């Protein structure tokens, strides 16, 4: 395995990570919905919604950051095409499938970071255009503190302001006693929403957010679970006998994670420092996040606090540039 260095953004404290991740998420939302992060362009599009439906108006076609001709340092492109006079001549409006922001999240400390960063900035969020999925789930009742969906519901979804809500796709709670059936059922949800009548090899999330545990597992993909890390075809996998936490789980597969338009790791705390060093300096060990760094090269970002980088000495950290709201003083 070759060494692939992703974008790494480091902040002095937890709140700085939360602020930057919130901007990153909202910028990915805007890029997906409007093909730009420029607030003025977004307001123009919102004031003329017919342009979104016109094949000759403002293009809102999503571009993967790795192929965008105008990629910013944050992995978010900033690109709008205006059809101008041609749009005036072409009065026929072509109905298109509604553009939606498809995001997958994992649980744990990531939920707390999203709570801290997103909830104070709901004025920038178009919740009703979000489709939220889970990168993994522990097969426990939703009221359990170990449930990713349950935690996200309590700390984020139940606190969304107003009547406009996201679509949320979670496991069937009635299937938690059968991890194979739960994984198959969740994969069917993905197929219905991403494939529909088309034949697609893999779903493409606009943004996939992951944490990284001290043992190196991401989502519910664990080190030394070689068969799962080598899986090439399945979208969703059952997990048995997980070495930490609830034993039975489901998880998105490595190919699905690597196929996302943007893959973002969010890690904080000194307890993560040893594993972060291994991930960045010893990719040949084949930890799940190292596999993703390589498989999604050019589309991976890491948002970490300084404590998580405590054991790394030879690494280039980037300054995060805020695109969707003013940079808070705490983020510097």
ROMIVEX-661146 format. One record per residue (C-alpha): z, y negated, x negated; residue in three letters. Coordinates in nm, 2 decimals. Each point is the difference from the previous one (the first is absolute). Last residue first. Layout:
# residues N
@zz: Z	yy: Y	xx: X	resn: ALA .
...
//
This chain:
# residues 332
@zz: 1.49	yy: -2.99	xx: 0.85	resn: UNK .
@zz: 0.04	yy: 0.17	xx: 0.33	resn: UNK .
@zz: 0.33	yy: -0.17	xx: 0.08	resn: UNK .
@zz: -0.17	yy: -0.34	xx: 0.03	resn: UNK .
@zz: -0.22	yy: 0.13	xx: 0.27	resn: UNK .
@zz: -0.38	yy: -0.01	xx: -0.06	resn: UNK .
@zz: -0.17	yy: -0.16	xx: 0.30	resn: UNK .
@zz: -0.17	yy: 0.24	xx: 0.25	resn: UNK .
@zz: -0.31	yy: 0.22	xx: 0.00	resn: UNK .
@zz: -0.12	yy: 0.01	xx: -0.36	resn: UNK .
@zz: 0.30	yy: 0.02	xx: -0.23	resn: UNK .
@zz: -0.10	yy: 0.06	xx: -0.36	resn: UNK .
@zz: 0.21	yy: 0.27	xx: -0.17	resn: UNK .
@zz: 0.05	yy: -0.05	xx: -0.37	resn: UNK .
@zz: -0.11	yy: 0.32	xx: -0.18	resn: UNK .
@zz: 0.21	yy: 0.22	xx: -0.23	resn: UNK .
@zz: -0.14	yy: 0.15	xx: -0.31	resn: UNK .
@zz: 0.20	yy: 0.29	xx: -0.13	resn: UNK .
@zz: 0.14	yy: 0.10	xx: -0.34	resn: UNK .
@zz: 0.38	yy: 0.00	xx: 0.06	resn: UNK .
@zz: 0.06	yy: 0.22	xx: 0.30	resn: UNK .
@zz: 0.35	yy: 0.13	xx: 0.05	resn: UNK .
@zz: 0.12	yy: -0.30	xx: 0.21	resn: UNK .
@zz: -0.31	yy: 0.00	xx: 0.21	resn: UNK .
@zz: 0.19	yy: 0.10	xx: 0.32	resn: UNK .
@zz: 0.26	yy: -0.27	xx: -0.08	resn: UNK .
@zz: -0.27	yy: -0.27	xx: -0.01	resn: UNK .
@zz: -0.09	yy: 0.05	xx: 0.36	resn: UNK .
@zz: -0.31	yy: 0.19	xx: 0.09	resn: UNK .
@zz: -0.33	yy: -0.06	xx: 0.19	resn: UNK .
@zz: -0.26	yy: 0.25	xx: -0.13	resn: UNK .
@zz: -0.37	yy: -0.03	xx: 0.09	resn: UNK .
@zz: -0.27	yy: 0.26	xx: 0.02	resn: UNK .
@zz: -0.36	yy: -0.06	xx: 0.11	resn: UNK .
@zz: -0.17	yy: 0.00	xx: -0.35	resn: UNK .
@zz: 0.08	yy: 0.36	xx: -0.06	resn: UNK .
@zz: 0.06	yy: 0.20	xx: 0.32	resn: UNK .
@zz: 0.00	yy: 0.34	xx: -0.15	resn: UNK .
@zz: 0.16	yy: -0.11	xx: -0.33	resn: UNK .
@zz: 0.29	yy: -0.19	xx: 0.13	resn: UNK .
@zz: 0.02	yy: 0.26	xx: 0.28	resn: UNK .
@zz: 0.04	yy: 0.28	xx: -0.25	resn: UNK .
@zz: 0.27	yy: -0.20	xx: -0.18	resn: UNK .
@zz: 0.17	yy: -0.05	xx: 0.33	resn: UNK .
@zz: 0.01	yy: 0.37	xx: 0.06	resn: UNK .
@zz: 0.14	yy: 0.08	xx: -0.35	resn: UNK .
@zz: -0.26	yy: 0.17	xx: -0.22	resn: UNK .
@zz: 0.18	yy: 0.01	xx: -0.33	resn: UNK .
@zz: -0.32	yy: -0.13	xx: -0.16	resn: UNK .
@zz: 0.08	yy: -0.34	xx: 0.15	resn: UNK .
@zz: 0.28	yy: -0.05	xx: -0.27	resn: UNK .
@zz: 0.04	yy: -0.37	xx: -0.06	resn: UNK .
@zz: -0.03	yy: -0.15	xx: 0.35	resn: UNK .
@zz: 0.14	yy: 0.28	xx: 0.21	resn: UNK .
@zz: 0.26	yy: 0.10	xx: -0.26	resn: UNK .
@zz: 0.12	yy: -0.36	xx: -0.03	resn: UNK .
@zz: 0.02	yy: -0.03	xx: 0.38	resn: UNK .
@zz: 0.20	yy: 0.32	xx: 0.01	resn: UNK .
@zz: 0.26	yy: -0.14	xx: -0.24	resn: UNK .
@zz: 0.03	yy: -0.34	xx: 0.17	resn: UNK .
@zz: 0.04	yy: 0.12	xx: 0.36	resn: UNK .
@zz: 0.38	yy: 0.00	xx: -0.02	resn: UNK .
@zz: -0.02	yy: -0.36	xx: -0.11	resn: UNK .
@zz: -0.11	yy: -0.11	xx: 0.35	resn: UNK .
@zz: -0.32	yy: -0.09	xx: 0.18	resn: UNK .
@zz: -0.34	yy: 0.17	xx: 0.07	resn: UNK .
@zz: -0.29	yy: -0.10	xx: 0.22	resn: UNK .
@zz: -0.32	yy: 0.19	xx: -0.07	resn: UNK .
@zz: -0.32	yy: -0.13	xx: 0.16	resn: UNK .
@zz: -0.32	yy: 0.19	xx: 0.06	resn: UNK .
@zz: -0.29	yy: -0.21	xx: 0.12	resn: UNK .
@zz: -0.33	yy: 0.11	xx: 0.17	resn: UNK .
@zz: 0.16	yy: 0.34	xx: 0.05	resn: UNK .
@zz: -0.19	yy: 0.31	xx: -0.13	resn: UNK .
@zz: 0.27	yy: 0.08	xx: -0.26	resn: UNK .
@zz: 0.26	yy: 0.05	xx: 0.27	resn: UNK .
@zz: -0.23	yy: 0.23	xx: 0.20	resn: UNK .
@zz: -0.10	yy: 0.20	xx: -0.30	resn: UNK .
@zz: 0.37	yy: 0.04	xx: -0.10	resn: UNK .
@zz: 0.10	yy: 0.14	xx: 0.34	resn: UNK .
@zz: 0.19	yy: -0.17	xx: 0.27	resn: UNK .
@zz: 0.35	yy: 0.15	xx: 0.05	resn: UNK .
@zz: 0.20	yy: 0.22	xx: 0.23	resn: UNK .
@zz: 0.36	yy: 0.09	xx: -0.03	resn: UNK .
@zz: 0.26	yy: 0.28	xx: -0.01	resn: UNK .
@zz: 0.28	yy: 0.00	xx: -0.25	resn: UNK .
@zz: 0.17	yy: -0.32	xx: 0.10	resn: UNK .
@zz: 0.12	yy: -0.18	xx: -0.31	resn: UNK .
@zz: -0.08	yy: 0.13	xx: -0.35	resn: UNK .
@zz: -0.18	yy: 0.30	xx: -0.14	resn: UNK .
@zz: -0.24	yy: 0.03	xx: 0.30	resn: UNK .
@zz: 0.03	yy: 0.36	xx: 0.13	resn: UNK .
@zz: -0.32	yy: -0.01	xx: 0.21	resn: UNK .
@zz: -0.26	yy: -0.27	xx: 0.03	resn: UNK .
@zz: -0.29	yy: 0.01	xx: 0.25	resn: UNK .
@zz: -0.31	yy: -0.18	xx: -0.10	resn: UNK .
@zz: -0.22	yy: -0.27	xx: 0.15	resn: UNK .
@zz: -0.36	yy: -0.09	xx: -0.08	resn: UNK .
@zz: -0.10	yy: 0.35	xx: -0.12	resn: UNK .
@zz: -0.30	yy: 0.04	xx: -0.23	resn: UNK .
@zz: 0.09	yy: -0.04	xx: -0.37	resn: UNK .
@zz: 0.35	yy: 0.14	xx: -0.05	resn: UNK .
@zz: 0.09	yy: -0.01	xx: -0.37	resn: UNK .
@zz: 0.33	yy: -0.19	xx: 0.04	resn: UNK .
@zz: 0.09	yy: 0.23	xx: 0.29	resn: UNK .
@zz: -0.05	yy: 0.32	xx: -0.21	resn: UNK .
@zz: 0.18	yy: -0.16	xx: -0.30	resn: UNK .
@zz: 0.33	yy: -0.08	xx: 0.17	resn: UNK .
@zz: 0.13	yy: -0.06	xx: -0.35	resn: UNK .
@zz: 0.06	yy: -0.37	xx: 0.07	resn: UNK .
@zz: 0.04	yy: -0.07	xx: 0.37	resn: UNK .
@zz: -0.24	yy: -0.14	xx: 0.26	resn: UNK .
@zz: 0.21	yy: -0.11	xx: 0.30	resn: UNK .
@zz: -0.11	yy: -0.36	xx: -0.02	resn: UNK .
@zz: 0.04	yy: -0.04	xx: -0.37	resn: UNK .
@zz: 0.21	yy: 0.22	xx: -0.22	resn: UNK .
@zz: 0.10	yy: -0.11	xx: -0.35	resn: UNK .
@zz: 0.36	yy: 0.13	xx: -0.01	resn: UNK .
@zz: 0.13	yy: -0.35	xx: 0.02	resn: UNK .
@zz: -0.20	yy: -0.06	xx: 0.32	resn: UNK .
@zz: -0.32	yy: -0.20	xx: 0.02	resn: UNK .
@zz: -0.09	yy: -0.22	xx: 0.29	resn: UNK .
@zz: -0.34	yy: -0.01	xx: 0.17	resn: UNK .
@zz: -0.21	yy: -0.24	xx: 0.20	resn: UNK .
@zz: -0.35	yy: 0.09	xx: 0.10	resn: UNK .
@zz: -0.23	yy: -0.29	xx: 0.10	resn: UNK .
@zz: -0.34	yy: -0.01	xx: 0.17	resn: UNK .
@zz: 0.03	yy: 0.37	xx: 0.07	resn: UNK .
@zz: -0.31	yy: 0.21	xx: -0.04	resn: UNK .
@zz: 0.00	yy: 0.34	xx: 0.16	resn: UNK .
@zz: -0.17	yy: 0.28	xx: -0.19	resn: UNK .
@zz: -0.31	yy: 0.22	xx: 0.03	resn: UNK .
@zz: -0.14	yy: -0.19	xx: 0.30	resn: UNK .
@zz: -0.22	yy: 0.15	xx: 0.27	resn: UNK .
@zz: -0.04	yy: -0.25	xx: 0.28	resn: UNK .
@zz: 0.10	yy: 0.04	xx: 0.36	resn: UNK .
@zz: 0.35	yy: -0.12	xx: -0.05	resn: UNK .
@zz: 0.06	yy: 0.03	xx: -0.38	resn: UNK .
@zz: 0.28	yy: -0.25	xx: -0.07	resn: UNK .
@zz: 0.20	yy: 0.00	xx: 0.32	resn: UNK .
@zz: -0.06	yy: 0.35	xx: 0.13	resn: UNK .
@zz: 0.01	yy: 0.15	xx: -0.35	resn: UNK .
@zz: 0.32	yy: -0.17	xx: -0.08	resn: UNK .
@zz: 0.17	yy: 0.12	xx: 0.32	resn: UNK .
@zz: -0.13	yy: 0.35	xx: -0.07	resn: UNK .
@zz: 0.17	yy: -0.02	xx: -0.35	resn: UNK .
@zz: 0.32	yy: -0.09	xx: 0.18	resn: UNK .
@zz: -0.03	yy: 0.32	xx: 0.21	resn: UNK .
@zz: -0.08	yy: 0.22	xx: -0.29	resn: UNK .
@zz: 0.30	yy: -0.14	xx: -0.20	resn: UNK .
@zz: 0.24	yy: 0.06	xx: 0.29	resn: UNK .
@zz: -0.14	yy: 0.35	xx: 0.06	resn: UNK .
@zz: 0.05	yy: 0.09	xx: -0.37	resn: UNK .
@zz: 0.35	yy: -0.16	xx: 0.00	resn: UNK .
@zz: 0.12	yy: 0.19	xx: 0.30	resn: UNK .
@zz: 0.35	yy: -0.10	xx: 0.12	resn: UNK .
@zz: -0.10	yy: -0.37	xx: 0.00	resn: UNK .
@zz: -0.27	yy: 0.06	xx: 0.27	resn: UNK .
@zz: 0.17	yy: -0.17	xx: 0.30	resn: UNK .
@zz: 0.03	yy: -0.32	xx: -0.20	resn: UNK .
@zz: -0.38	yy: -0.03	xx: -0.01	resn: UNK .
@zz: -0.07	yy: -0.18	xx: -0.32	resn: UNK .
@zz: -0.06	yy: -0.37	xx: -0.01	resn: UNK .
@zz: -0.30	yy: -0.24	xx: 0.08	resn: UNK .
@zz: 0.10	yy: -0.35	xx: 0.08	resn: UNK .
@zz: -0.24	yy: -0.25	xx: 0.16	resn: UNK .
@zz: 0.13	yy: -0.34	xx: -0.07	resn: UNK .
@zz: 0.17	yy: -0.23	xx: 0.25	resn: UNK .
@zz: -0.09	yy: -0.33	xx: 0.17	resn: UNK .
@zz: 0.27	yy: -0.09	xx: 0.24	resn: UNK .
@zz: 0.20	yy: -0.24	xx: -0.22	resn: UNK .
@zz: 0.22	yy: 0.06	xx: -0.31	resn: UNK .
@zz: 0.01	yy: 0.33	xx: -0.19	resn: UNK .
@zz: 0.36	yy: 0.10	xx: -0.05	resn: UNK .
@zz: -0.03	yy: 0.35	xx: 0.16	resn: UNK .
@zz: -0.29	yy: 0.08	xx: -0.23	resn: UNK .
@zz: 0.17	yy: -0.10	xx: -0.32	resn: UNK .
@zz: 0.35	yy: 0.12	xx: -0.09	resn: UNK .
@zz: 0.07	yy: 0.23	xx: 0.30	resn: UNK .
@zz: -0.36	yy: 0.13	xx: 0.04	resn: UNK .
@zz: -0.05	yy: 0.03	xx: -0.37	resn: UNK .
@zz: 0.31	yy: 0.21	xx: -0.04	resn: UNK .
@zz: -0.09	yy: 0.22	xx: 0.29	resn: UNK .
@zz: -0.35	yy: 0.05	xx: -0.13	resn: UNK .
@zz: 0.12	yy: 0.09	xx: -0.34	resn: UNK .
@zz: 0.26	yy: 0.24	xx: 0.14	resn: UNK .
@zz: 0.29	yy: 0.06	xx: -0.24	resn: UNK .
@zz: 0.25	yy: -0.22	xx: 0.19	resn: UNK .
@zz: -0.05	yy: 0.24	xx: 0.30	resn: UNK .
@zz: -0.09	yy: -0.16	xx: 0.33	resn: UNK .
@zz: -0.36	yy: 0.12	xx: -0.03	resn: UNK .
@zz: 0.11	yy: 0.36	xx: -0.02	resn: UNK .
@zz: -0.07	yy: 0.17	xx: -0.34	resn: UNK .
@zz: -0.33	yy: 0.12	xx: -0.15	resn: UNK .
@zz: -0.01	yy: -0.25	xx: -0.29	resn: UNK .
@zz: -0.32	yy: -0.20	xx: 0.02	resn: UNK .
@zz: -0.27	yy: -0.10	xx: -0.24	resn: UNK .
@zz: -0.27	yy: -0.27	xx: -0.06	resn: UNK .
@zz: 0.08	yy: -0.13	xx: 0.35	resn: UNK .
@zz: -0.25	yy: -0.19	xx: 0.22	resn: UNK .
@zz: -0.02	yy: -0.35	xx: 0.14	resn: UNK .
@zz: -0.30	yy: -0.13	xx: 0.18	resn: UNK .
@zz: 0.02	yy: -0.38	xx: -0.01	resn: UNK .
@zz: -0.21	yy: -0.24	xx: 0.22	resn: UNK .
@zz: 0.29	yy: -0.07	xx: 0.24	resn: UNK .
@zz: 0.23	yy: -0.09	xx: -0.29	resn: UNK .
@zz: -0.21	yy: -0.30	xx: -0.11	resn: UNK .
@zz: 0.24	yy: -0.11	xx: -0.27	resn: UNK .
@zz: 0.02	yy: -0.36	xx: -0.14	resn: UNK .
@zz: 0.25	yy: -0.13	xx: 0.25	resn: UNK .
@zz: 0.19	yy: 0.32	xx: -0.06	resn: UNK .
@zz: 0.12	yy: -0.13	xx: -0.34	resn: UNK .
@zz: 0.38	yy: 0.05	xx: 0.02	resn: UNK .
@zz: -0.06	yy: 0.36	xx: 0.10	resn: UNK .
@zz: -0.24	yy: 0.08	xx: -0.28	resn: UNK .
@zz: 0.19	yy: -0.03	xx: -0.32	resn: UNK .
@zz: 0.35	yy: 0.13	xx: 0.06	resn: UNK .
@zz: -0.10	yy: 0.27	xx: 0.25	resn: UNK .
@zz: -0.29	yy: 0.10	xx: -0.22	resn: UNK .
@zz: 0.25	yy: 0.03	xx: -0.29	resn: UNK .
@zz: 0.24	yy: 0.20	xx: 0.21	resn: UNK .
@zz: -0.28	yy: 0.23	xx: 0.11	resn: UNK .
@zz: -0.10	yy: 0.06	xx: -0.36	resn: UNK .
@zz: 0.36	yy: 0.10	xx: -0.08	resn: UNK .
@zz: -0.05	yy: 0.33	xx: 0.19	resn: UNK .
@zz: -0.32	yy: 0.06	xx: 0.19	resn: UNK .
@zz: -0.37	yy: 0.03	xx: -0.05	resn: UNK .
@zz: -0.27	yy: -0.23	xx: 0.13	resn: UNK .
@zz: -0.35	yy: 0.03	xx: 0.12	resn: UNK .
@zz: -0.22	yy: -0.30	xx: 0.11	resn: UNK .
@zz: -0.31	yy: -0.03	xx: 0.21	resn: UNK .
@zz: -0.09	yy: -0.36	xx: 0.08	resn: UNK .
@zz: -0.23	yy: 0.01	xx: 0.30	resn: UNK .
@zz: -0.36	yy: -0.12	xx: 0.05	resn: UNK .
@zz: -0.10	yy: 0.06	xx: 0.36	resn: UNK .
@zz: -0.31	yy: 0.22	xx: 0.03	resn: UNK .
@zz: -0.31	yy: -0.22	xx: 0.03	resn: UNK .
@zz: -0.18	yy: -0.15	xx: 0.29	resn: UNK .
@zz: -0.31	yy: -0.17	xx: -0.11	resn: UNK .
@zz: -0.03	yy: -0.35	xx: 0.13	resn: UNK .
@zz: -0.36	yy: -0.11	xx: 0.07	resn: UNK .
@zz: -0.04	yy: -0.37	xx: -0.04	resn: UNK .
@zz: -0.17	yy: 0.02	xx: -0.34	resn: UNK .
@zz: -0.13	yy: -0.34	xx: -0.07	resn: UNK .
@zz: 0.34	yy: -0.16	xx: -0.05	resn: UNK .
@zz: 0.12	yy: 0.28	xx: -0.23	resn: UNK .
@zz: -0.32	yy: -0.05	xx: -0.21	resn: UNK .
@zz: 0.10	yy: -0.36	xx: -0.05	resn: UNK .
@zz: 0.32	yy: 0.09	xx: -0.18	resn: UNK .
@zz: 0.05	yy: 0.37	xx: -0.09	resn: UNK .
@zz: 0.32	yy: -0.07	xx: -0.18	resn: UNK .
@zz: 0.12	yy: 0.26	xx: -0.26	resn: UNK .
@zz: 0.36	yy: 0.00	xx: -0.08	resn: UNK .
@zz: 0.17	yy: 0.15	xx: -0.31	resn: UNK .
@zz: 0.35	yy: -0.01	xx: -0.14	resn: UNK .
@zz: 0.07	yy: 0.34	xx: -0.16	resn: UNK .
@zz: 0.36	yy: 0.13	xx: -0.01	resn: UNK .
@zz: 0.09	yy: 0.20	xx: -0.31	resn: UNK .
@zz: 0.26	yy: -0.26	xx: -0.10	resn: UNK .
@zz: -0.21	yy: -0.13	xx: -0.29	resn: UNK .
@zz: -0.26	yy: -0.10	xx: 0.24	resn: UNK .
@zz: -0.32	yy: 0.20	xx: 0.07	resn: UNK .
@zz: -0.31	yy: -0.20	xx: 0.07	resn: UNK .
@zz: -0.28	yy: 0.26	xx: -0.02	resn: UNK .
@zz: 0.21	yy: 0.26	xx: 0.17	resn: UNK .
@zz: -0.06	yy: 0.36	xx: -0.11	resn: UNK .
@zz: 0.35	yy: 0.09	xx: -0.12	resn: UNK .
@zz: 0.16	yy: -0.21	xx: 0.28	resn: UNK .
@zz: -0.17	yy: 0.21	xx: 0.26	resn: UNK .
@zz: -0.20	yy: -0.22	xx: 0.23	resn: UNK .
@zz: 0.06	yy: -0.05	xx: 0.37	resn: UNK .
@zz: -0.29	yy: -0.13	xx: 0.21	resn: UNK .
@zz: 0.11	yy: -0.32	xx: 0.17	resn: UNK .
@zz: -0.33	yy: -0.18	xx: -0.04	resn: UNK .
@zz: -0.01	yy: -0.34	xx: 0.16	resn: UNK .
@zz: -0.30	yy: -0.02	xx: 0.23	resn: UNK .
@zz: -0.32	yy: 0.20	xx: 0.00	resn: UNK .
@zz: 0.14	yy: 0.33	xx: 0.15	resn: UNK .
@zz: 0.19	yy: -0.20	xx: 0.24	resn: UNK .
@zz: 0.33	yy: 0.14	xx: 0.13	resn: UNK .
@zz: 0.23	yy: -0.18	xx: -0.24	resn: UNK .
@zz: -0.19	yy: -0.32	xx: 0.04	resn: UNK .
@zz: 0.08	yy: 0.01	xx: 0.37	resn: UNK .
@zz: 0.36	yy: -0.07	xx: -0.10	resn: UNK .
@zz: -0.08	yy: -0.36	xx: -0.08	resn: UNK .
@zz: 0.34	yy: -0.17	xx: -0.05	resn: UNK .
@zz: 0.14	yy: 0.31	xx: -0.16	resn: UNK .
@zz: -0.29	yy: 0.01	xx: -0.25	resn: UNK .
@zz: 0.06	yy: -0.36	xx: -0.09	resn: UNK .
@zz: 0.37	yy: 0.05	xx: -0.04	resn: UNK .
@zz: -0.06	yy: 0.29	xx: -0.23	resn: UNK .
@zz: -0.24	yy: -0.21	xx: -0.21	resn: UNK .
@zz: 0.26	yy: -0.27	xx: -0.04	resn: UNK .
@zz: 0.27	yy: 0.26	xx: -0.09	resn: UNK .
@zz: -0.21	yy: 0.15	xx: -0.28	resn: UNK .
@zz: 0.10	yy: 0.37	xx: -0.02	resn: UNK .
@zz: -0.35	yy: 0.12	xx: 0.09	resn: UNK .
@zz: -0.18	yy: 0.29	xx: 0.15	resn: UNK .
@zz: 0.14	yy: -0.10	xx: 0.34	resn: UNK .
@zz: 0.19	yy: 0.30	xx: 0.13	resn: UNK .
@zz: 0.02	yy: 0.21	xx: -0.32	resn: UNK .
@zz: 0.05	yy: -0.29	xx: -0.24	resn: UNK .
@zz: 0.25	yy: -0.15	xx: 0.23	resn: UNK .
@zz: 0.21	yy: 0.32	xx: 0.03	resn: UNK .
@zz: -0.03	yy: 0.05	xx: -0.38	resn: UNK .
@zz: 0.13	yy: -0.35	xx: -0.05	resn: UNK .
@zz: 0.29	yy: 0.07	xx: 0.24	resn: UNK .
@zz: 0.09	yy: 0.31	xx: -0.20	resn: UNK .
@zz: -0.01	yy: -0.18	xx: -0.33	resn: UNK .
@zz: 0.19	yy: -0.30	xx: 0.13	resn: UNK .
@zz: 0.27	yy: 0.23	xx: 0.13	resn: UNK .
@zz: 0.00	yy: 0.19	xx: -0.33	resn: UNK .
@zz: 0.05	yy: -0.33	xx: -0.19	resn: UNK .
@zz: 0.30	yy: -0.10	xx: 0.21	resn: UNK .
@zz: 0.16	yy: 0.34	xx: -0.01	resn: UNK .
@zz: -0.03	yy: 0.03	xx: -0.38	resn: UNK .
@zz: 0.15	yy: -0.35	xx: -0.05	resn: UNK .
@zz: 0.28	yy: 0.10	xx: 0.24	resn: UNK .
@zz: 0.09	yy: 0.30	xx: -0.21	resn: UNK .
@zz: 0.05	yy: -0.19	xx: -0.33	resn: UNK .
@zz: -0.16	yy: -0.12	xx: -0.32	resn: UNK .
@zz: -0.36	yy: 0.08	xx: 0.10	resn: UNK .
@zz: -0.26	yy: 0.22	xx: -0.15	resn: UNK .
@zz: -0.37	yy: 0.04	xx: 0.10	resn: UNK .
@zz: -0.19	yy: 0.30	xx: -0.15	resn: UNK .
@zz: -0.37	yy: 0.04	xx: 0.04	resn: UNK .
@zz: -0.09	yy: 0.36	xx: -0.09	resn: UNK .
@zz: -0.03	yy: 0.15	xx: -0.35	resn: UNK .
@zz: -0.21	yy: 0.31	xx: -0.01	resn: UNK .
@zz: 0.07	yy: 0.24	xx: -0.28	resn: UNK .
@zz: -0.24	yy: 0.29	xx: -0.01	resn: UNK .
@zz: 0.09	yy: 0.34	xx: 0.14	resn: UNK .
//
